[in-house]
Amino acid sequence: DIGFPYRYWTSLHWSLTQFTPASMEVVPKNVYERTFALAVIIFALVSFSSFVSSITNAMTHLRRINEESLTQKENVRRYILENKLSFRMGNLIYAFLRQHRDIQQRRLHESDIQAFKSMPENLRMYLHYETFQPTLSEHPLFEQVHCVDKTGFMNVCHFAMSQVFVQVAADAIVYGMQAEAMHFVLSGHLLYHHGKHEGERIVLEAGSFVCEMAIWLQWIHCGRLNAQMPCEFVRLDAKMFREIISQTIALEMCQTYAHRYVASLSEVDHPSDLWMEPKTILGTKGSTGLLGNTLKATIEFPSFR
């Protein structure tokens, strides 16, 4: 009398032999057992082949990734040798590459997806609206613009906003350069050096706004913003924003805000690219504040630094 444990392990042994070239003493004795054994072998052939194929593809992919990495390292080595760079410079380059092996890792951007380029314009507009609306609405003024004129807000998201990746140790803004956009930090860690001599240093993280004044007036950067790690931004183009907002019903509100913003900024002794007081300028939540005044037919953007 054969016990249950022996029968169980014998059955398991027989099952494993159907997926592998192994054999055992248990064989079919009649047509039903033979049919069942053939069905199991055919199923095992298909499933095992698929399993081996997936492992092979994964290994090929890993090998390709390693080959690209080795090729880059070899190119760096050749460049250093062929250009006869100093030993110190070579060490600095290799130290940088070792410390920041994930330098190329970034979020997937719209420009990386070829299928999006064939989408109709109206669908891409809604795509940009859902992509950028949460970020842009974090600013109190743009949240009000969204409530007052959704169509104009969608045009801003579609035509004036884009995704930007900044590599580690790169400068997102440079001292003395003309400001062309406002930036919303999505991820990463940055260090703002204020002034020509970079005396004051301010740490910025996700959720920060940078250089709002660029969209309200002609502005020269007062400092340098350096990425301490790979960073992601949403960029609001100042020129395009002004062109779009001047054709919306939110124009008067933005004009009022712009003049109050410039007036408040002019009272600051040492302005920086990080200065902003939107809640103070807008007033208390729920007030009609910015909707009550008409200043001029066009937005004026004075030079200020």
C-alpha positions, 0 to 999 in steps of 0.5 A: 500500500503506497501512502499519500506523500509518495503518490503526491511527490510521484505526481509532481515528479511526473509533471516536472518531466513533461516540462523538461527532457527528464524521464521516469518510470510512470508511463501511460497504460491506456488510451485515456492516460496517453491522451492526457499525457500528450495534452500535457506535453503540448501545453508544456511545450508552448508554455515553457518555450514562452517562458524561455523566450521571455528570459532570453529577451530580458537578458538581451535587453540588459546586455544592450543597456550594459553595452551602451554604458560601456560604450559611453565609458569607452568614448569618455576614455578615448576623448580624454586620451585623444585630447590629452586632458590633465590627470586632474580633469580626468579624475573629476570627469570620472568622479562626476560620472560615478556619482551621478550615474542616473543623470539621464533619468527623467520623467517621460515628456510629451515630445518623447512619445511619437504617437502624440504628434499625430493627435488632432489639435483639440485633443492635444489642447485637452491633453495639455490642459489636464497635464498643466492645470494642477501645477498652474492652479497652485498659484492663486492668480492662475486659479482665479483666471481658471475660474473666470476664463477656462478657455483662455486658461486652456490656451495658456496651458496649450501654447505657453507651457512646456516640460523641462528637464535640468541635469544635475549641476546645471544652471536653470537660470543664470545671473545677468541673463534676460528672464523669458519664463516663469518656472514651477518646480515639480521635482528635485532639489535646487540651490539659488545663489542670490547676487553677483557674488552669490552671498545668500543661498536659498534651497528650493524643492518641489512646489516652488515658483521661480521668477514670476516677475518675468511674465509681468515685466522685463526682468534680468535675473538677479541670481543663479539657480543650480540643480543639486540633483536631476530636476523637472520643471514646468515652464510658462513662457512669458511672451506667449503668456502675455499674448494669450492673456491680452485676448481673454476676459481675464485681461483686466484682472491680470493687469490689476495684479501686474501693476500691484505686483510691480508696485510691491516689488519696487519697494523691496530693497534687494529683490531676487528671482524668488520674490513673490506675494500673490496672496497679499496682492490678491487680497483675501480669498473670495473678495472681488478684488482684482475683478473690480478695476480697469487699468489700461487697454494693454498690459505694460511691462516696464524694465526693472531689476 
